[in-house]
Amino acid sequence: MKTILIGGRWIDAVDGRGIDIVDPCSGAVFTEISRGGAADVDLAVRAARAALDGEWGRMSATERGHILQRLAGLILDNREELARIEARDTGKPMSAARADANAVARYFEFYGAAADKVHGETIPYLDGYNVSVVRVPHGVTAHIIPWNYPAQMMGRTLAPALAMGNAAVVKPSEDACQSAIRLAELAMEAGLPPGALNLVTGYGVEAGAALTAHPGINFATFTGSPEVGVQVQRATAENHVRCALELGGKSPQIVFDDADIERAVPIIVKAIVQNAGQTCSAGSRLLVQRGIYDRFVGRAAEAFAAVRVGTPESDLDCGPIISERQYQRVRVCIDEAVAGGVPVIAQGALAPELPAGGWFIAPVLMGPVPRDHPLARREVFGPVLSVMPFTDEDDAVELANATDYGLVAGVWTENGSRQMRVSQRMLSGQVFINCYGAGGGVELPFGGVKHSGHGREKGMIALEEMSTIKTIVQHYR
């Protein structure tokens, strides 16, 4: 049960407590993790600070990059093992888990190669002065990792933080943290000095809250609900610490009457079915122009009816919901919508002979959803696609922007002028035109507006998020 990494050593929680970890496919306990708390977090932050004052803080950017690239290689060498761990922990299909393992390797490869390519600048100033502006690490960074993509999300926030020379404390989700633990082991094997990476398993309300409120951290990153995001901001603000927040979405897919229907339908269906809809950027609202509404929804219904839900080893379209708590939340959203008169247009199917006690939900296509209905505005975080018709371009934009969220949007039209007009008017951090997600590329800056959060991950801009600017003024005469 030694799942807490502090200063290069795997240890139990200070008070010896543990947490049972449950298989979402069966509801059965299959392992246990340490239940870290404030005392463990304090030790981890102190170890991170010691690393900054020691070997890790003295290491050159090139040396840091070499370690991260070695880690990328180790991840690829062990990707099948990582995929099995991720699939067991989350219930996602093996093909999706393998894609996650490849993605996390790519993060460390990308930021390892970028570590020594973050350059400063000089400012022309008064005669007799040299002025340099350089980027330096924040110091100790806190990383609160969600349960839906634990391996990917660890790479997404940790790789740029380490590339910039920060020392990190990671708090993975108690619902899915086995791949994060294995990644930390591989990081040690790659040569990361003790204390550069520390990991504390435990509950969010205990270990996570203690980490974001700790006076020894210098930056925090969090992915989760808007409600908890507010708590994170308040906690970090007490110590005047900045944070980057990715807080979910209610992302629209806008389909105009000139869209390529055959191309759009499978991508739109995958964008909500992937990971059982448990994706912040899931395309959970389908907005279709009235002229093609019946035809397009009919094709989408056929595609939904063909979706199959199963266990990881069956490698079907999606797996179970992560936990009983989340399962009940999604179930209530669907049941209340049906009770309120929202029609079920089509539904996927559960594979036969699924394990008893698993949290499986068949993906469902519902609509037309009234514009003021909760299903049109609230994030379900499950495999539920809400369909709504619109009349013209202005109506589409108004409807698409009519939620508190603004993370991702999809626009489907062959009209080039409309593509640019609509994408410019979308209140969204990312807009995809005649595609969606685009493979989730590490190169593409990602983040939201409104209640979807602030700050940016991925791309070169993540290196800016994980650092701060120092101005050096030299008077030489």
C-alpha angles and dihedrals in degrees: 000000000000096000099142116095116200125164093345095309128107110225143164122255113282091248094040096239124146143196126225114234117215130209107235090210094061109010089237125133111247104169145354135237132198115268101226122193142175094305092053092046091052091053090049094051091048090050090051091051091050090053090053089051091047140036097333094050092051095048119110122241090247092055091048089051092052091054093050091049090050087052090052089054092049090050090054091047089054100033096119091054091046091049092052091049092049093046093049092048099045104022094233120146116274093244090056091047090051089051089052091052090051090047095052090050089052091054093056092042093050097045093039089059091045097048096095096037099074102107133187130219141229125233122214104235141155121331110276096028134104115198122192128183113201135175116237132179120267090232117234113022125197120214122194105192123201127225101238098073103008097164096042094044092050090054093043095059103023100050097060091041092055092040089060092049101256121144111231140214112196125198108189121196116276088224094062122007107128095102091048089055092050091047090053089053090052091048089058090048090051090060104262105161118246112277097019086101123028126175129199119187119202145094121320093232089055114028096020094049092046091051098050091046095046112119090216097067122091103192136012135201123196136179118191143076124347089240094058089040089063090053091050092051092049092048095049092043090061087068096035091248123151122229139193115220131194105186111173136266151230095219120194128220105204113201117190124198093258094054122126097251098190091052096043102048101066092044093049092048092048090049091065101030096050111107088001089290091298094130125110091219095045112141094240100161123061112197113188128185111245095239092067099022099112094041095046096044089049091056091045089051091054090051092048092050089057094055115111129198122207150133123302094259092053087059096208127153097291144346136224132307111270100246143003090252092055092041091056091047093054092043092053091050091054096043094048091049091051091046088050092056103261106146123234104229098184140343137201123232137244116239114250122263097021116173115275113251096029121137100236123159124182111232112252136204112209133184171260083328115197111245093239095047118114089238088064095053113022126078110246096183091209138089097289121127117194116207123206132170125227134191111215143348096282091049091049093053093046091050094044092052094045097103135077089246132083113174111118137355135187124211120195116193138114092218107104095199091050090049091060097039094052096041090052091051096048115107092220140115093227131024122190120198117207090344137056130219093353092220093308090269117206087221094065117089109236134196143100148250131223111012091348088082138242140270126056134258130191127031124054090302089072088069088058091050090052094052142044135220126258121191116208118195118192123190107201104180 
